Amino acid sequence: MNSENAVAKMKRFIEVGNLEGAFEIMRSLDEFSDPEFIDAKAILLLAMRQPEDAEDTVIDGLSLYPECADLYYNLGNIYFVRELFVESALCFAAYCRYAADSSEDTKDVIEDIENKMKQISKLYVVFNSFRSAAGQDFIFITEKPFGEDTAFMLLTFILRQLGNQIFYLAEPVEVTVQASPDLGEILTVIFENMEDKGGIHLIRPVMLQSETNKFDTIPYIIQKITDEFSPHRHCDVICRSIALDRIEDADTLDGIGNRFEIVFAPTNEDVLSHGLFGDFYRTLNKLYNINISKDWTNPSLLISIVIPTRNNPETLEHTLKTCLYDQGDDFEVVISDNSSPDNDDTLRLVQKVNDPRIKYYRPERELLLKESFEFAYCKAEGEFVFSIGSDDAVLYHGLETLRNKLNDFPDEDVIFWDRLLYCWPGGNKSQEDQLVIPTCSYQAENVQTGYIDCNDSLQSIMNLTVPMYALPMFYINSGFRRNYIHKIIEKTGKFLDGDSQDIYMGLINYALNDRLLYIMHPITIAGMSSHSAGIQTTKMLQSSDAVMEYKKKNKQFYTNYQRVYNTKVFPLRGFSDKWLLFNQYAKICQKRINPKFNLYGLNWILAYSSCVESLSATDPSFQERVHEYEVSSTALGDKAFTQWFKETYSENPNFKGVTYLNPTEKQYKRGIQKDGSLVLDSSLFGVENVYDACELFNKIFRI
């Protein structure tokens, strides 16, 4: 039997599960080096549960056939099975490049690869970044000498063939110093000693060791490479997860980490991670496969209403009715449909409504909530942009009010306003059908405006004397002119950020402004339905079982590959709205965006007590959550504060947390409240949804 026939027989044996027969043929052809045999051998070894041997076989084959698409495909599958996902993404991207034919079989394979990458949402970003990698710049960071890190050498081997500029940061050189040397001089020496290793720029970072601390030059090397060596001022960064801390911690040194977007980061420190550093417009383009730049400033409409939504057409239908009540043609409704892959209900709803002012977009992959907002903002074409949820509303004359104020105040970048609250039936029983109107003094012909002092308002919110949802969050209660995005990116390095994009953006707006224009008039209604993020968060606060259920429903997001920024002074996960507020505040402090955001100015006892006392006594993970706060309390370096925490909470047997009840009836007081607001049971007026709530408000106030 000739070699070609033997390989064909070997592949048939593998297909029918006759691994023993296939193995015998493999042994007889061991000296054969045809790519088809190498491919079949790797498939067999993988089927025999020998993935490392399969990997070695394919890598050896690629040294002989560096443009063989099938070898890359099989190596990608081997890495995917071994959960070496960054490596798998690059190999699959190489397959897409070298599988040049346009046959149906090839198209099917590429579609299968894309679906595989989308299973873990941001892995698809890594894959796409590699797939379009020609002419891009890559930085590799390793702890080993050049040539000893097999994974990195394979990746550089593949990327070099695509004509990429590669910078390889090898094992750092430790240098003992007596005093802090000049950073500029150190970087000059480092780059003067940069070597060319077959087209790879080899750089040896320096770790400066003094008697009291270490100073890592890696973040500054990344910055210099990006700013001075990259034509695009943008680089893909490949490293192991442990190196991410070095770059992120540089936030507190020189703001370098503000320019770094972690895309894919396994919790296993030995596995490769992927990030993007530099020009954030290019980062946005890679994250969402769009095309925007700093020139992205020319609006084609006056107003954009952005609505991110996910599997929620029932309430969205009523939300859209409120947006389209206005008969103007100078606005658009931008829908970012982040529904599950098999759910087209939102698309069908948009088609049924059939209004040209609705702009429907479906991202290529399922997005985190923050990403869904960011994606939709990038698609907006209005001069002024604000967002609402798929159970919220725009009041009948809301856009008319907004138009007038945009005309009256053309130089104000950020504007915020009053909003009503409506609790849908079927949500929180204690608030069901509640309609809250902030004041009874609204008059259609007398729309008042004023200015909010950002510093005073910030202090009130951080002292918890004013609800955090009074922040100008760009969500329901405020919006921004299009060019304000550039200011955010310039000052913070990114656009939306944080674990809670609305609270984070509210705080950022206070960080970037001294005062903000406030319209003392309602424009929107905040809806709270069973689908609302707030209700989901409350459930997770009450029980770790609810956390697991939420993660199960959103498994593509809650994996071991989604890294969360660690402020260290608060636990990574806290769930309560107070935790979100204080954690986002700490993040902005550490990024040094504005000196008025200062960790030492925070009332830490108030911050911790408000968070810990919201923990549920009936939650099985109650003690674990309290312990996480105790660990975080030590990060402040204040022994007295940590001792207070132990005595008050973690070592106090009488502290049991709060008991959350499941109310069976409405628990709000109707009528005019002490603060002047009006609370109604809207069901008594026939209200069943947020559109009906708009009608009721219009009947009462004629606005």
N, C-alpha and C positions, 0 to 999 in steps of 0.2 A: 504494500500500500504506500503510495507516494505521500509526501508531507501534506499537500493540500487536501487530499482525501481524508487523511488522518485527522486534520484539524476540523474538517466538516463533520466527521463522525464524532469527534470529541464534543463538539457543540451540540449535536443531537442528543448525546448521552446526558449532557448537562440539562437540556430542556426537559427530558423525561425523568430526571432525578436519578439517573444511574451514575452517581458520583464516583463510585469505585472504578467503573469501566473508563470514565473520563480521566481519572487519575492515572490509570495504567498507560493510557495513550500519552498523557502529559509527560510521564517519565521517559517514554520512548522517544519523545521529541525534545528532550531537555536542551539540546544544543541548537535547536531551531530558533531563529530570531525574527521570523516574519511577524509584522504587527498584528495580523489576525490571530496568530497563535498566542502572542503575548496577551492580547485582549481576552481570549478564551481562557487562558491560564489564570488570569486575574479573577475572572468571573467564577471559575471553579474554586479557587482558594477562598473567595468570599463566601461562596455557598457552603464550603467546608468549615466556615467560622474561623478563618485565619486571615483577618483583615490586614494585619501588619505585614504578613507575607505577600498578600495581594498588592498592598501599597508599594512594597519594594520592587515587585515585579513590574508594575506599571512605570514607576520612576526610572528603572533601568531601561525600559522600552522607550521612554521619552528622550533619553539621552541619545538613542539611535534614530528616533523618528519624532523630532520636536514639533512637527506640524500635523501629527496624526490625531484627528478629531475624536475618534472612538476611544483612544487611550485616555484623553482628557475626560471624556464622559464617564468612563469606568472609574477613574481616579476620583472624580467628583462624587460618585455614588459611594465609593469606599469611605471617603471622608465624611459624607453625610451620615452614614450608618454609625461611624465612630464619634459623631457629634463634634467634628472638627469643621465647623460651619464656614468660617472665613475661607479656609483652604478649599472647601467644596465649592463655594461661590466663585472663586477664581478659576477653578478647573472647568466648571460649567460655562463660565464666560469664555474661556479659551475654546471650548467645543463650539460655541455659537460662532466664534470667529473663523475657525478652521473648517467647519462643516459648510463649505461654500455652496454646495448644490441646493437648489430650491425644491427638492422633491417633497412629496406629501409626507414621506416617512421622516425626513429631517424636520419639517415643520411640526410634526406631532411630537418629536423628541424635544424640541425647543419649548413647545407649549407645556409639556410635562415638566421640564426643568423650571420654567417660570412658576408653575403651580406649586412645585416643591419649595421654591424659595419663598413664595408668599405664605406658606404655612406658618412661618415665623416672620411676622410683618416686616421688620427692618432688615432682615437678611436679604430681602429683595432689593433694598437700596444698595447694599454692599455688592450684590451681584450686578446690578445695573451700572454701578460705578466702575467695576472691573470690565464690564462688557463694552463700555465706551471709553476705555482707558488709553487709547492711543494718544500720545503726546501729553499725557498728564504727569504730574509730579508725585512721587511716593516717598514717604519717610518710614523706615523700619527702625524700631527700637528693640534692642535685645540686651540681655545681661551676659551674653557669651561672646568670646572672641570671634572674629570674622571667620566664617566657614564652618563653625561648629554647631550652628543652629540649623538643623536639616529643613525644618518647615520654612524658615526664612529664605534659605538658599533656593528651595524649589520655587517659592513665590517670585523671587527676583529673577530666576531663570525664565519663568513664563513672561513676566512683565517686560523684561529687557527685549524680548522678541517683538513687542508691540511698540518699541521706540520710546519708552518712557524714561524720564529722568529719575534716578533712584538714589536716595541718600540713606546710607546704612549706618545707624548709630550703634556701635559695638559696645563691648564691656567698658563701663566707665573707669577712668584712671583716678584713684584716690590720692589727693594731695593734702598734706597737713599744713595749715597756715596759722600764723600767730594773730594776724589782723585781717580784716576784710579787704581783699585786693580789689582793684578796679575791674568791674565786670566787662567793660569794653575791651580792655587789654587782654583779658582771659579769652574772650571770644575771638579776638584777632589771632592769638596764638593757636587756638583750636582749629580755625579754618585755614591758617597757613600750613598746618600739618595734615590737611585733608588729602587723602590718597585716592588714586584711580585704580580700581580693581576690576579690570575688564569691563569698563563702562559703568561701574557702580562707584559712587562717591562714598568712600569710607571715612567716617568721622569718629574720633574717640572723645567722648564727653569727659568732663572733669567733675569729680565730686570733691568739693572743698570741705575739709574736716578741721574744725577748730576745737578748742576745749569744751565749748558749750553746745555747738550744733553743727549740722551739715548743711551745705549749700549745693543744690543740684543745678547744673548748667543746662540740663536737657531741655526744659521749657524755653529757655532763651535761644538755644540752638535751633529749635523748631521755628521760633519766631523769625530768626535771621534767615533761615533757609527760605521761608515763605515770602518774606519781604524783599530779599535781595537776590535770590537765585531762581525763584519760580516766576515765569512770565505771566502766569495767571494770578499770582499772589494767593495761591490756594493749593493745598496738598492733602492727599489721603495719608492718614497715619495708621500704620499697622504695628501693633505691639501686643504684649500679653497684659492681662487685666491689671496686674500689679503696677504696671507703668502708668496707668491712667491716673492714679492718685497723684503722681508727680506733676502731671500737667494741670489737673484740677486744682491742686493745692496752690498752684502758681497764681490763682485768683487773688490770694491774700498777699502776694508779693508785688505783682506789677500788672495785674489785670490780664495777663496772657491767657489764662484759662477761659476768659470771657469769649475768646475767639474760637474755642474748641467745641465742636458738636460731637458728642459720643453717639455713634450710630448703633453699634452692636457690641455688647460687652458681657460675655459670660461671667458668672460668679466664680467659676473655676479660674484661679489665677494663672494656671499653666496653659490656658487655651487662648488662641489669638483673638484680639478685639480689633475693631475698626472705628476710626473717627475721621472727621473732616476739620481742617484748620485753615483759617484765613478769611478771604472775602466771603461774607455771609450770603451774598446774592447767589454766588456759585453753589454754596451749601444748600440754599433753598431749591435751586434747580435740580440738584442731585437727590434731595429728599423726596421731591414730588414730581420729578421728571417734567418740569415746566421750563419756561424761558423768560426770566426777568433779569433786570440789571439796575444799576443806579439811575439809568435814564427812564425808569418805569414811573413816570410822574404825570403823564398827560391823560387826564380823565376824559371819558367820552360822555359821562352822565353826571348829574349833580349828586345823587345819593345812591349808595349800595346798602341793602339790608342783607346781612349774611346770616344764613341759617344752617349750621351743621346738624345733621340728623342721622339717626341709626335705628332702623327697624321700628319706626314710629309714625306710620302714615295716618293713624287714626286721629291723633291730635294735630298733626301737621296740616291736615286738610282745613281745620278751623283757623289755624295760625295764618295760612296763606290767604284765607278770605279777609282777614283783618288787614293784611299788607296791601291787598289789591283793591280795598275800598276806595282809596285815593285814585282819582281818574287821570293823574298826571302821567306824562311819558318821559319824565326826566329822572326816573329812578329804576332800579332793578332789584330783584330778589334773587340772591345767589344761594343756591342749594348745594351743599356738599354732602352727597349721599354716601355715607360710610356704612351702609347696611351690609349684612352678611352676604357672601358671594352668591348664594342661591335665592336671595330675596330681592325681587324687582318691584315690590309694592309701591315704593316711593316714586320710581320712574313712571309706573302706570298712573299714579295720582297726578303727577305733573302733566302727563299727556292728556289726562281727562280735563284738567283745569284749562290747559291750552291757552295760556296767556304769554305773549312774546316778552313780557317784562320779567318772566321767570327764566333764569339761566341755570340750567341743570348740569352739574359736574359729578362724575364718579371717579374717584382716585383709583390708581392702578392696584393699590393694595389697601387692606384695612388699616385705618389710622387710629392712633391714640386720640383722645378728645382734644388735647392741645394741638395735635397735628391737623385734625379736621378743621379747626378754626383757622390755623395758619394757611392751610391749603386754600380754604375759601377766601380768605383775605387776599391771597395772591391772585385769585381769579377776579376779584372785584374791579370794576371799571369806574366807580363813582369818585367824585371829588371828596365826598364825606362818606365815611363808612361806619356802620355800627352793626352789632350782632344781637340776635335773639335766639332762644331755643325753639325747638319744634312743638312746644306747648305754651309758648308766650304769645304776645300780641302787640300790634301797633294800633294805638287808638285812632278813631275815625279821622280826627283832624291833626294827628301827630305829625305827619309829614309836612302839612301846611305850616304848622308852628315852627318846625325845624327849618324849612325854606326861608321863612322870614328872618330868623335869627342868624342863619348863615349869611344872608345878605346884609344884615345890620352889623355883624361882627366878622368881616372878611379876614381878619388877621389872627383869629383865635384858632389854634390847632386842635384843641381838645374842648369839647362841650359836654356837660352832663346835666341831667334833668331829673324830675320826679318820675317815679313809676308806681303803679298800683301793684297789688298782690292778689292773685286769684288761685284758690286751691281747688283743683278739679275733683269731681266725685271719684271715689275709688282709690284715693291716695291715702294720706294720713287722716285717719278717722277723726281725730281731735280737731283738725282744721278744715275738714271737708266742707266745700261750698263757701268758704270764707272769702269775702272780697274786702280788701283793706284799701281805703282811699286816704292818702296822707293828710289832707286837710279839706275842710268844707268851703274854703274861701276862693276856689278857682273860678275865674271869670274869663269867658271866651274873648272878650274885647280888651282884657287887661292882663297881658302876659308879662310878668315881671322877670327881670334878670338881675344878677349880682355876681360877685366874685367870692370864691372860697379861698381863704389863706391855706396853702398846702401844709405848712408846718404846724399850724394850730390844729387843723383837721387830723393830721397824722398823729399828733400827740393824743387827741381825744380817742381815736380808734385804738391805738396801742394801749391806752389805759382802760379800754373796754367801756368807756362812758358813752360811746357812739357805736352802733352796730357796724361790723366790718363790711356789711353789704351796702354801706353808704360810700364805699370807695368807688372812684370813677373807673370801672372795670372794663370798659369797652363792651360790656355785655348787659343788655337790657337798659341800663341807666346812663349810657354815655357813648360817645363815638369820637372819631378823629378825622382830620383832613389827611388826604392821601400822603402828602409830603412829610407828615409826622413820622411815618415809618422809617424814613431815612435818619431822622434824629434819634429814634430808639436804637437802631442798629449802630449808629456812630457812637453813641454813649454807652451802650451795654454790650455790644458785640453780637447781639442776636435780636430777634423780633419777639415772638412769644417765648416764654421760658417758664420754668418752675413746675412744681407738682400740681398746682392749681392756677391755670393760666389767667383766670379772671382776677383772683386776689393778687397774684404776682403783678399783673398789669396795673391794677389799681394803685399798688405801692410804687411801682415804677413811675407812674404819672406824677405822684407826689415828689419822687426823687428828681425828676427832670424839670419841674415847674415850681415857680413861687406862688402862683395863683391860677385858678381855673374858672372859666365862665360857667355859671350855673343858671339854668332856666328854671324858674320856680313854677313849673307847670308840668303836668304829666304828658308824656309822649308814648309810653309803652306800658304794658302789663307784664309782670313776671308771673308766669304760670307755674304751678307746682302739681304735677301729676304723678302717677305711680312710676312713670319712666324717668322722672327728674333725677339728676345726679345727686341733688341734696337729700332726697329720700333714700337713695341707695347708700349714700355715705352714712346716714343715720343708722340704717340697718347694720352696716359693717361695724359701726362704733359699738353697737349693743352686743354683737356676737361674732366670734371668729368663724362660726358656721356660715354666717351670711357672707363673710369674706371669701370663703372657699366656694360658695355658690356663685358669687359674682365672678370670681376668677374662672370657674368652670364655663360660664356663659361667654366669657371673653378670653378664652385660653390663648389666642394668638398674641395677646398683649402681655398677659401675666405669666411669663416664662422666666427661666433662669438667665435670660439674655437681655433683659431690660434693666439697665443701670439707673439708679436714682441718685441724684446729687446728695451727698452726705454733708450736712452742716456740722455734724458731730455734736452740736449743742442741743439737738433734739433728735429723738428716734427717727429712723428712716421712714417708718409708717406710723401715722398717728390717728388718721381717719376723722377726728373731730374738726369742726371749722376753726376752733381756736388754734389747734395744732397747725392747720394750714396757714393761718395768719402769722403766727410767730415764726414758723419754719421758713416761710417766704421772706419775712423781714430779715431773719438771720442770713439767708442766702444773699440778699442785696447788700447787707453789711459786709459780708466777706468778699463780695465782688468790688467793693470800694467805688461804687458808682457815685455816691454823694456823702459828704462827711456828716450830714444830719442823720444818716442811718448808721448808728453806732451801737454795737452790742452792749457796751458798758453803760449806755443810757437806758437800757431796757429794765423794766421792773420784773426781775426774774422770778420772784416769789409769785407775783400775779400770773405770769406766763405759765409757770409749771402747775400751779394750783388749778388754774382754769382748765388746763388740759387733762390733768390726772383725775380731777374730780368729775370729769365727764365719762370716765371709764365705767363699764357696766359690771356690777357685782355678780351678775349671773353668767358672765362670759367665761368659758372654761380657760381662756388664756389670760384672765385678769391679772394674775400674779406675774406672768411673763411680761405683760405690757408695762406693769408698774416697774419691774426690774429694768426694762429698757430705758425708762426715764431716769432711773437711778444712775445707770451707766453713763447716760448723756450728761447728767448733772456734773460729773467729774471733769468733763471737757472744759468747763469754765475755769478750772484751777482754783476755785474758791472752796476751801475745806469747810468753812462755816455754812455755806449754802448747801453743800452735799449732806452735811450733818443734819441741817434743818429738814432736808427732804427725807432722810431716813427716819428721823423721829416722827415726822408728820405722816408719812405714807408707807414706805417700803418696810419699815420695822415696827409699824404701829398696828397691833392686832385688831384695833377697833376700826381701822379704815377699811370699809367694804365697798367703796365706790358708790355709784348711783344705781338705783333700781328703775329700769325702764319698764313702763306698763304698756300694755296693748289696749288703748282706749277703745271702747265700743260705742261711744257717742261723742257728739261735738262738745268742745270744752272752751269755747271762746265767748266773750261777752259782746253782745251786739250793741250798736249805738255809738254815740260820740265818746271817745276815750279821753283820758286825762291829758294826753299829748295833743289833742285836737283832731286826731284822725277819726275817720268814720269806718266802722266795721259792720258789714251786712252779712246775713245768711242769704246768699244769692239764690238759693233754691226756692226761697219764698217768692221770688220774682220770676220764676220759670227759667232760670239760667242753668244750662246743662254743659256749657263749654266756654272757652275763652272768647269766642266770637260773641256769644250771648252776653258775656260780661262787658264787652265793649259797648254793645247796644244799651245795656242798663246804665252804664256810666253816662252815655250820651243823652239818654232821656232825663237823667237827674240834673246834669250840669250844662246840657246843650253844647258840649265841646267833645 
